[in-house]
């Protein structure tokens, strides 16, 4: 099964025109202030949360080829 890719990538102007048209439709349907409020309340989608060392399980660390996490000394003494 092959994936059909477009011959010409969508130009920046064309995608901007689509975005403008979509926002215009939203404003016509819901009103300027509701659309503006929704845009301002959306969290920044470009922000990426970084993983910390403790966020990965031992299985994921092993699958990724990382060394196993050293056991916490406090847990060993219990």
C-alpha positions, 0 to 999 in steps of 0.5 A: 500500500503506498501513500499518495503524496501531493506533487507540490507542497502547499505554499505558505500563502495558500495555507495562510488563506485557508487559516484566514477563511477558517477563522472568518467562518468561526467569527461569523458563526460564534462571534468575534469575542468568543473566538478571541477568548477561545484563542487566548485561553488555549494553552501554548501548543508549541511548548513541549514538556521535557521528560525527567529521568524518573518519568521512564519505567525500567522497561522503557529505558531498556527498550531505548538502550539506556542503562537501568536506573540506579536504585534509590539508597533510601529504598534499599535500607528499608 
